[in-house]
């Protein structure tokens, strides 16, 4: 382990970095100049004045040049110093941001587990950094737990929460996403107590919401995942795909376009011609029966029907 991490600093703050480096090379100064945190050095005051008040800290080399053991040792020192500082002060922010820089390797390692996801790696690292900051704010040295052991679940949990909120098949409001989780938890608890599936009313009473909200949450949960129509059921691989079982080919659909095109043409026909078409193709009457119905001969019906069909056929051809 580097000696500079073990020896307390007894010289002036201006020598906080190794020889040959300026203070702007340190990881904490990187945060102070606004390149990482979105702030400027004026937000914290002069870096030299801050480090001058932290004379009991070891030297802080660039984070990129530190090994895991050195980073862990320095983090312990910084956490101990952080507990003695007042939150909201420039010194507190300086130490906290330095801890973020030193432990970014935890975020990158956690993010690498989700490399196969469709989200950009930069976004995953950004979300993981939020988890790291939360872990730093909650960590207590008195628990006797190593910081990486404490921080990893928080970082991974923040990343998983990010995917939970952005990976729904159909985007639903955050309120319904959270309601889905509450319903799942309450449903499991009630199922154990009642030894059966709970009703909508029982779920509503348990969560203190209305029956309509329970139904809405249940409907929203169906939007979390979507199954392919070509997928086979897991319980019986011998069954066909879902698409083979939920639909069939309707040959009547092929004639819909012609029916809609014929409607305005039929509307222009004389009343007797429309009656003959209706009796022949709707009532399925023969030409002789139509003749008896209208008081004309079967041959007259045949000529009128043929003339009408030719007229309609020409009308369809002109439309095409």
PEDAGI-V713115 format. One record per residue. N is the residue number from 0. SS is DSSP state (alpha for helix, beta for strand, coil for the rest). Layout:
BEGIN
((N;SS) (N;SS))
END
This chain:
BEGIN
((0;coil) (1;coil) (2;alpha) (3;alpha) (4;alpha) (5;coil) (6;coil) (7;coil) (8;coil) (9;coil) (10;coil) (11;coil) (12;alpha) (13;alpha) (14;alpha) (15;coil) (16;coil) (17;coil) (18;coil) (19;coil) (20;coil) (21;coil) (22;alpha) (23;alpha) (24;alpha) (25;coil) (26;alpha) (27;alpha) (28;alpha) (29;alpha) (30;alpha) (31;alpha) (32;coil) (33;coil) (34;coil) (35;coil) (36;coil) (37;coil) (38;coil) (39;coil) (40;alpha) (41;alpha) (42;alpha) (43;coil) (44;coil) (45;coil) (46;alpha) (47;alpha) (48;alpha) (49;alpha) (50;alpha) (51;alpha) (52;coil) (53;coil) (54;coil) (55;coil) (56;coil) (57;coil) (58;coil) (59;coil) (60;coil) (61;coil) (62;alpha) (63;alpha) (64;alpha) (65;coil) (66;coil) (67;alpha) (68;alpha) (69;alpha) (70;alpha) (71;alpha) (72;alpha) (73;alpha) (74;alpha) (75;alpha) (76;alpha) (77;alpha) (78;alpha) (79;alpha) (80;alpha) (81;alpha) (82;alpha) (83;coil) (84;coil) (85;coil) (86;coil) (87;coil) (88;coil) (89;alpha) (90;alpha) (91;alpha) (92;alpha) (93;alpha) (94;alpha) (95;alpha) (96;alpha) (97;alpha) (98;alpha) (99;alpha) (100;alpha) (101;alpha) (102;coil) (103;alpha) (104;alpha) (105;alpha) (106;alpha) (107;alpha) (108;alpha) (109;alpha) (110;alpha) (111;alpha) (112;coil) (113;coil) (114;coil) (115;coil) (116;coil) (117;coil) (118;coil) (119;coil) (120;alpha) (121;alpha) (122;alpha) (123;alpha) (124;alpha) (125;alpha) (126;alpha) (127;alpha) (128;alpha) (129;alpha) (130;alpha) (131;alpha) (132;alpha) (133;alpha) (134;alpha) (135;alpha) (136;alpha) (137;alpha) (138;coil) (139;coil) (140;alpha) (141;alpha) (142;alpha) (143;coil) (144;coil) (145;coil) (146;alpha) (147;alpha) (148;alpha) (149;alpha) (150;alpha) (151;alpha) (152;alpha) (153;alpha) (154;alpha) (155;alpha) (156;alpha) (157;alpha) (158;alpha) (159;alpha) (160;alpha) (161;alpha) (162;alpha) (163;alpha) (164;alpha) (165;alpha) (166;coil) (167;coil) (168;coil) (169;coil) (170;coil) (171;coil) (172;coil) (173;alpha) (174;alpha) (175;alpha) (176;alpha) (177;alpha) (178;alpha) (179;alpha) (180;alpha) (181;alpha) (182;alpha) (183;alpha) (184;alpha) (185;alpha) (186;alpha) (187;alpha) (188;alpha) (189;alpha) (190;alpha) (191;alpha) (192;alpha) (193;alpha) (194;coil) (195;coil) (196;coil) (197;coil) (198;coil) (199;alpha) (200;alpha) (201;alpha) (202;alpha) (203;alpha) (204;alpha) (205;alpha) (206;alpha) (207;coil) (208;coil) (209;coil) (210;alpha) (211;alpha) (212;alpha) (213;alpha) (214;alpha) (215;alpha) (216;alpha) (217;alpha) (218;alpha) (219;alpha) (220;alpha) (221;coil) (222;coil) (223;coil) (224;coil) (225;coil) (226;coil) (227;coil) (228;coil) (229;coil) (230;coil) (231;beta) (232;coil) (233;coil) (234;coil) (235;coil) (236;coil) (237;coil) (238;coil) (239;coil) (240;beta) (241;alpha) (242;alpha) (243;alpha) (244;alpha) (245;alpha) (246;coil) (247;coil) (248;coil) (249;coil) (250;alpha) (251;alpha) (252;alpha) (253;alpha) (254;alpha) (255;alpha) (256;alpha) (257;alpha) (258;alpha) (259;alpha) (260;alpha) (261;alpha) (262;alpha) (263;alpha) (264;alpha) (265;alpha) (266;alpha) (267;coil) (268;coil) (269;coil) (270;alpha) (271;alpha) (272;alpha) (273;alpha) (274;alpha) (275;alpha) (276;alpha) (277;alpha) (278;alpha) (279;alpha) (280;alpha) (281;coil) (282;coil) (283;coil) (284;coil) (285;coil) (286;alpha) (287;alpha) (288;alpha) (289;alpha) (290;alpha) (291;alpha) (292;alpha) (293;alpha) (294;coil) (295;coil) (296;coil) (297;alpha) (298;alpha) (299;alpha) (300;alpha) (301;alpha) (302;alpha) (303;alpha) (304;alpha) (305;alpha) (306;alpha) (307;alpha) (308;alpha) (309;alpha) (310;alpha) (311;alpha) (312;alpha) (313;alpha) (314;alpha) (315;alpha) (316;alpha) (317;alpha) (318;alpha) (319;coil))
END
